[in-house]
C-alpha cells in the first residue's frame, strides 16, 4: 500500500485542484469524458504556444494557464464519475509533457543558446522522470513501487515546484530578463527529481527474475 502523498505542491492543492473540483461538479451531467478534456488541454496549449512565439505573451499566459486547469479538470471528472482507466493514466502524462514541451519551445526558441539548451534538458528530463514514475507505479512484479520524492524523503515534502514550474515559465515569458535564472531553477529541480526517482526505483524495485 502506498504511503500518504505529501507531494502535491501548494499551487495544485490551493488553486488548481479546488477550482477543478468545483467545475467538475458543474459539468458532471454533460456527456464528456476525461480523455476528451485531456485532448482539449493539448489543443489549447498548442494555441497558447503560437501566441508566445509571436510575443503576444499575455494571451499566451491566459491560454496556457487554462490548458493547465483543464489538465486538473480531467482528473477531477474521472474521480467524480469514477471512470479512471489505465488508458487515461497512460495518455494524460504524455499529453502533459507534449503540451509543456511545445510551450517551452515556443518561449525559448528565439532566446540565447544557454536558455535553449536548458529548455532541451528540461524537456528530456521531465519526460523521462514522469514515464519512470508511470512504469514503476504500474504493476511491475505484481506490486506498485512508490518513487515519489516527498513520500520517501519527508524532509523534502515542501521542496516541490509542481505547477509552480509553469507559473515561473509564464513570468519568464513576460519578463524576459528573468527567463535564464528561471530556467536554471527548473532544470536543477528536474535533475533532483530525475536522479532521486532513478535511485528509488533501483533500490526499491524487487530484483526478481523476469518471465519469458
C-alpha positions, -999 to +999 in steps of 0.1 A: +000+000+000+013+035-009+021+060+018+001+091+022+012+115-005+029+147+005+040+155-030+012+178-042+026+214-045+009+244-029-004+256-063-021+223-070-036+220-035-048+256-031-056+268-066-059+244-095-074+213-078-101+230-057-113+251-087-112+220-109-133+200-084-159+227-083-160+229-121-162+191-124-194+191-102-209+217-125-204+197-157-210+162-142-241+157-163-225+167-196-216+139-218-178+145-218-150+121-209-118+129-191-098+119-222-117+145-243-108+171-217-072+160-218-071+164-256-087+198-253-059+209-229-034+198-256-051+219-283-054+250-261-017+245-250-006+244-287-026+276-294-010+293-264+024+283-278+016+302-310+008+334-291+040+330-271+060+325-303+046+358-318+053+376-285+016+381-275+026+369-241-005+380-221-029+359-242-003+331-242-002+331-204-040+331-201-045+302-226-016+282-211-030+285-176-064+275-189-048+244-205-032+236-172-066+240-155-081+215-180-054+191-171-066+192-135-103+191-146-099+158-164-087+142-132-115+157-112-141+145-137-126+110-137-127+108-099-163+122-096-176+099-124-155+070-111-142+063-146-104+062-140-088+039-166-053+027-173-056+042-208-063+076-193-034+072-168-011+065-197-025+092-221-026+120-195+011+124-186+022+120-222-002+148-233+011+169-204+047+165-214+039+172-251+019+204-243+046+215-219+074+209-243+057+228-272+051+258-249+087+258-236+100+256-271+078+285-283+090+307-254+127+298-255+132+293-293+144+328-301+164+333-269+201+327-264+219+293-267+221+287-229+183+291-224+177+269-254+200+242-240+183+244-206+149+241-223+160+209-241+174+194-209+141+202-191+120+185-218+142+154-218+145+151-180+108+159-175+096+132-200+120+106-186+111+110-149+074+111-155+075+080-176+098+064-150+071+072-124+044+057-146+064+025-152+072+019-116+037+028-104+023+002-127+021-034-117+057-045-123+064-077-105+028-076-092+032-046-069+033-008-071+066+010-065+063+044-048+091+066-061+076+099-051+105+120-037+084+137-010+069+104+002+103+088+007+121+118+020+096+136+042+122+164+049+118+174+013+080+174+013+079+212+007+105+211-020+081+206-048+076+231-077+049+211-094+025+235-112+048+263-099+072+255-129+045+266-153+038+298-133+075+306-133+077+300-170+048+324-176+067+350-155+098+344-176+077+348-208+065+382-198+098+394-181+124+380-204+153+392-183+142+366-157+139+337-181+175+325-177+175+322-139+140+307-140+152+280-165+181+272-142+158+267-113+135+244-133+164+223-147+180+219-112+147+208-098+142+184-127+177+169-121+169+163-084+136+146-092+150+125-121+181+112-102+161+108-070+135+086-088+162+066-105+178+059-071+145+050-055+134+029-085+167+009-085+168+004-047+130-004-042+123-025-074+123-062-064+151-080-081+130-109-094+137-130-125+115-120-155+092-145-171+097-153-208 
